């Protein structure tokens, strides 16, 4: 390969220090070695990297482009070196975390920020799932850790679980919807006459789950709970929403809560992870989530 990290380091030092001699001093090289590296690089690439017509060498347009992109390569190389060293000490190169869309993402992002500040070196891949999607991601090895998986996990084993807490639901309709003025509590027969809005299960392999739907009911299927809440506020349908998702709409009057004869029970959510995975990053997240009661409060979970 014509372009080397050593050559990029030389270019970077020349540009920062302002001269070949100063770059040589910083890199603990003799000036002639710096000159040779630049000349060899120019010869290999077939371009002039420095304009030497003046009192000092100045980067050409091609040289500036090479240095700009080269610095990105140097940063990537440094990051890779750090990750390799971390992996050698038990930290994962990448940790895949899935969370159920029923949870607010802000506390999870704050936790990831705390992990980054600890400079553990692992990359994080975060993904949102709906209904059985967290369990599906865990069993299909698309996630190492899942936060907020609803209900009991599927058979097959290979994972450990810890209860996180419960999420409370509210049946919500738009103020202009026919059910808004109906006498409470609403019966299943009344609800069945109107379209429901449902968030689609994101499972790829496990059977898709549904919740809060009545047999034979017309349904509008949307990709996530945020879209479901908005669709209900637009009177496109009705249905149960996690209370914390519905609260902003209830507060400003875009949705109203209605009591039903068959209230939806709170959903029990779990933290789950693959037992074959023993990295330090996974252990860090498990310890923080299970040991911090305030975090579960920020996730809007009931005990």
C-alpha positions as CSV (number, residue, x, y, z in Angstrom):
1,X,0.0,0.0,0.0
2,X,1.5,3.4,-1.0
3,X,-0.1,5.4,1.7
4,X,1.0,4.6,5.3
5,X,0.0,5.8,8.7
6,X,3.7,6.9,9.2
7,X,3.5,9.1,6.1
8,X,0.2,10.6,7.4
9,X,1.8,11.3,10.8
10,X,4.6,13.1,9.0
11,X,2.2,15.3,7.0
12,X,0.2,16.1,10.1
13,X,3.3,17.1,12.0
14,X,4.6,19.4,9.2
15,X,1.3,21.2,8.9
16,X,1.0,21.7,12.6
17,X,4.6,22.7,13.3
18,X,5.1,24.8,10.2
19,X,8.3,23.3,8.9
20,X,10.0,20.0,8.1
21,X,12.6,20.7,10.8
22,X,10.1,21.3,13.5
23,X,8.2,18.2,12.5
24,X,11.4,16.1,12.6
25,X,12.0,17.3,16.2
26,X,8.5,16.4,17.3
27,X,8.7,12.9,15.7
28,X,12.3,12.4,16.9
29,X,13.5,12.0,13.4
30,X,16.3,13.6,11.4
31,X,15.1,16.2,8.9
32,X,16.4,14.2,6.0
33,X,14.1,11.3,6.9
34,X,11.1,13.6,6.9
35,X,12.1,15.0,3.5
36,X,12.6,11.5,2.1
37,X,9.1,10.4,3.5
38,X,7.4,13.3,1.7
39,X,9.3,12.8,-1.5
40,X,8.6,9.1,-1.6
41,X,4.9,9.7,-0.9
42,X,4.7,12.3,-3.7
43,X,6.5,9.9,-6.1
44,X,4.2,6.9,-5.1
45,X,1.0,9.0,-5.5
46,X,2.2,10.9,-8.6
47,X,1.1,14.3,-7.1
48,X,2.9,17.3,-5.6
49,X,1.9,17.6,-1.9
50,X,4.0,20.7,-1.1
51,X,4.7,23.9,-3.0
52,X,8.4,24.6,-2.4
53,X,8.7,27.8,-4.5
54,X,8.7,30.1,-1.4
55,X,10.7,30.3,1.8
56,X,8.7,27.5,3.3
57,X,6.9,24.4,2.1
58,X,3.1,25.0,1.7
59,X,0.6,22.3,1.1
60,X,-0.9,22.2,-2.3
61,X,-4.6,21.7,-2.8
62,X,-4.0,17.9,-3.2
63,X,-1.9,18.0,-0.1
64,X,-4.6,19.7,1.9
65,X,-7.2,17.2,0.8
66,X,-4.8,14.3,1.7
67,X,-4.1,15.7,5.1
68,X,-7.8,16.4,5.8
69,X,-8.8,12.9,5.0
70,X,-5.6,11.5,6.5
71,X,-6.3,12.9,9.9
72,X,-9.7,11.1,9.9
73,X,-7.8,7.9,9.2
74,X,-5.3,8.6,12.0
75,X,-8.2,9.3,14.4
76,X,-9.8,6.0,13.3
77,X,-6.6,4.1,13.7
78,X,-6.1,5.5,17.2
79,X,-9.7,4.6,18.2
80,X,-9.2,1.1,16.8
81,X,-6.0,0.7,18.7
82,X,-7.7,1.7,21.9
83,X,-10.6,-0.6,21.3
84,X,-8.3,-3.6,20.6
85,X,-6.6,-2.9,23.9
86,X,-10.0,-2.7,25.7
87,X,-11.1,-6.0,24.1
88,X,-7.9,-7.6,25.3
89,X,-8.9,-6.7,28.9
90,X,-12.5,-7.9,28.5
91,X,-14.4,-4.9,27.1
92,X,-16.5,-5.6,24.0
93,X,-15.7,-4.0,20.7
94,X,-19.4,-3.5,20.3
95,X,-22.4,-4.0,22.7
96,X,-25.8,-4.3,21.1
97,X,-28.7,-3.0,23.3
98,X,-32.4,-3.2,22.4
99,X,-35.1,-1.4,24.3
100,X,-38.8,-1.7,24.1
101,X,-40.5,1.3,22.5
102,X,-42.8,1.4,25.5
103,X,-40.0,3.1,27.5
104,X,-38.8,6.7,27.2
105,X,-35.4,6.7,25.5
106,X,-34.0,9.7,27.3
107,X,-32.9,7.9,30.4
108,X,-31.3,5.1,28.3
109,X,-29.3,7.7,26.3
110,X,-28.2,9.3,29.5
111,X,-27.0,6.0,30.7
112,X,-25.0,5.5,27.5
113,X,-23.5,8.9,28.0
114,X,-22.4,7.9,31.4
115,X,-20.8,4.7,29.9
116,X,-19.0,6.9,27.3
117,X,-17.6,9.2,30.0
118,X,-16.2,6.1,31.8
119,X,-14.1,5.7,28.6
120,X,-14.7,2.0,28.4
121,X,-14.0,2.0,24.7
122,X,-16.9,-0.2,23.5
123,X,-19.1,0.9,20.6
124,X,-22.8,0.9,21.4
125,X,-25.5,-0.1,18.9
126,X,-29.0,0.9,20.2
127,X,-32.2,-0.3,18.6
128,X,-35.9,0.2,19.4
129,X,-38.2,-2.8,19.4
130,X,-42.0,-3.2,19.7
131,X,-43.9,-5.8,21.8
132,X,-42.1,-9.2,21.3
133,X,-39.3,-7.6,19.3
134,X,-36.9,-7.4,22.3
135,X,-37.2,-11.1,22.9
136,X,-36.9,-11.8,19.2
137,X,-33.7,-9.7,19.1
138,X,-32.2,-11.5,22.1
139,X,-32.9,-15.0,20.8
140,X,-31.9,-14.3,17.3
141,X,-28.6,-12.8,18.5
142,X,-29.4,-9.3,17.3
143,X,-29.0,-7.9,20.8
144,X,-26.8,-8.7,23.8
145,X,-28.9,-6.9,26.3
146,X,-32.6,-5.9,26.2
147,X,-34.3,-3.3,28.3
148,X,-38.0,-3.5,28.9
149,X,-38.9,-6.8,27.3
150,X,-42.6,-7.3,28.0
151,X,-44.0,-10.4,29.7
152,X,-42.2,-13.7,30.2
153,X,-39.6,-14.7,27.6
154,X,-40.1,-17.5,25.1
155,X,-38.8,-21.0,25.7
156,X,-35.3,-22.1,24.7
157,X,-33.1,-20.6,27.4
158,X,-29.7,-19.1,26.9
159,X,-30.7,-15.9,28.7
160,X,-31.1,-14.4,32.2
161,X,-33.8,-12.0,33.3
162,X,-34.4,-9.5,36.0
163,X,-37.8,-7.8,36.6
164,X,-37.6,-4.0,35.9
165,X,-41.1,-2.8,36.8
166,X,-44.6,-2.3,35.5
167,X,-46.1,0.1,33.0
168,X,-49.6,1.5,33.5
169,X,-52.0,2.0,30.5
170,X,-54.8,4.4,29.8
171,X,-57.6,4.1,27.2
172,X,-57.4,7.3,25.2
173,X,-59.6,8.8,22.4
174,X,-59.6,12.2,20.7
175,X,-62.1,14.8,22.0
176,X,-64.0,14.7,18.7
177,X,-64.2,10.9,18.6
178,X,-67.7,9.3,19.1
179,X,-66.4,7.5,22.2
180,X,-65.4,10.7,23.9
181,X,-68.9,11.5,24.9
182,X,-70.0,7.9,25.6
183,X,-71.0,7.0,29.1
184,X,-68.3,5.3,31.2
185,X,-67.2,2.6,31.7
186,X,-66.9,1.7,28.0
187,X,-67.9,-1.8,27.1
188,X,-66.1,-4.1,24.8
189,X,-69.1,-4.0,22.5
190,X,-68.9,-0.2,22.2
191,X,-65.1,-0.2,21.6
192,X,-65.5,-3.0,18.9
193,X,-67.5,-0.6,16.8
194,X,-64.6,1.7,16.3
195,X,-61.1,1.3,14.7
196,X,-58.2,0.6,17.0
197,X,-54.6,1.8,16.5
198,X,-51.9,-0.8,17.1
199,X,-48.1,-0.6,17.1
200,X,-46.7,-3.4,15.0
201,X,-44.7,-6.1,16.7
202,X,-41.1,-5.9,15.4
203,X,-40.3,-9.6,15.8
204,X,-38.7,-11.2,12.8
205,X,-38.8,-14.9,13.9
206,X,-41.0,-15.2,16.9
207,X,-44.8,-15.1,16.4
208,X,-46.1,-11.5,16.4
209,X,-47.9,-10.3,19.6
210,X,-50.9,-8.1,19.8
211,X,-52.3,-6.4,22.8
212,X,-55.5,-4.5,23.6
213,X,-57.3,-5.5,20.4
214,X,-60.7,-7.1,20.2
215,X,-61.5,-10.0,17.9
216,X,-62.9,-8.7,14.6
217,X,-62.0,-5.1,15.3
218,X,-60.8,-2.9,12.5
219,X,-57.2,-1.8,13.1
220,X,-54.8,0.8,11.9
221,X,-51.2,-0.6,12.3
222,X,-48.4,1.9,12.8
223,X,-44.7,1.4,13.4
224,X,-44.3,2.6,17.0
225,X,-46.0,4.0,20.1
226,X,-45.3,7.6,19.2
227,X,-47.1,7.3,16.0
228,X,-49.9,5.4,17.7
229,X,-50.5,8.3,20.2
230,X,-50.5,10.8,17.3
231,X,-52.9,8.7,15.2
232,X,-55.3,8.5,18.2
233,X,-55.0,12.3,18.7
234,X,-56.0,12.7,15.1
235,X,-59.0,10.6,15.7
236,X,-57.9,7.8,13.4
237,X,-58.7,5.2,16.0
238,X,-58.7,4.4,19.7
239,X,-56.7,2.2,22.1
240,X,-54.6,1.8,25.2
241,X,-51.4,3.8,25.5
242,X,-48.7,3.7,28.2
243,X,-49.7,6.5,30.6
244,X,-46.4,8.3,30.3
245,X,-46.8,8.3,26.5
246,X,-50.4,9.6,26.7
247,X,-49.7,12.2,29.4
248,X,-48.6,15.1,27.1
249,X,-51.7,14.6,24.9
250,X,-53.9,14.4,27.9
251,X,-52.4,17.5,29.4
252,X,-53.0,19.7,26.3
253,X,-56.4,18.2,25.5
254,X,-55.5,16.4,22.3
255,X,-56.6,13.1,24.0
256,X,-59.0,12.3,26.8
257,X,-58.8,9.2,29.1
258,X,-61.9,6.9,29.2
259,X,-62.5,4.2,31.8
260,X,-63.4,0.8,30.4
261,X,-65.2,-2.2,31.9
262,X,-62.2,-4.5,31.2
263,X,-59.2,-2.4,32.1
264,X,-55.8,-3.3,30.7
265,X,-53.6,-4.7,33.4
266,X,-50.1,-3.1,33.9
267,X,-47.4,-4.8,31.8
268,X,-44.4,-6.3,33.6
269,X,-41.2,-5.5,31.9
270,X,-37.8,-7.3,32.2
271,X,-34.1,-6.7,31.7
272,X,-32.7,-9.7,29.9
273,X,-29.3,-10.7,28.5
274,X,-27.5,-13.6,26.8
275,X,-25.7,-15.7,29.4
276,X,-23.0,-16.7,26.9
277,X,-21.9,-13.0,26.8
278,X,-19.5,-12.2,29.6
279,X,-18.0,-8.9,28.5
280,X,-17.3,-6.1,31.0
281,X,-19.6,-3.6,29.1
282,X,-22.6,-5.9,29.5
283,X,-21.8,-6.3,33.2
284,X,-21.5,-2.5,33.6
285,X,-25.0,-1.9,32.2
286,X,-26.6,-4.7,34.2
287,X,-25.1,-3.4,37.4
288,X,-26.2,0.2,36.7
289,X,-29.7,-0.7,35.7
290,X,-30.5,-3.2,38.4
291,X,-28.8,-1.1,41.1
292,X,-30.3,2.3,40.4
293,X,-33.9,2.7,41.6
294,X,-33.9,6.3,40.3
295,X,-33.2,5.1,36.8
296,X,-36.3,2.9,36.9
297,X,-38.3,5.9,38.0
298,X,-36.9,7.9,35.1
299,X,-38.0,5.1,32.8
300,X,-41.5,5.7,34.2
301,X,-41.8,2.3,35.7
302,X,-43.9,1.3,38.7
303,X,-42.6,-1.1,41.3
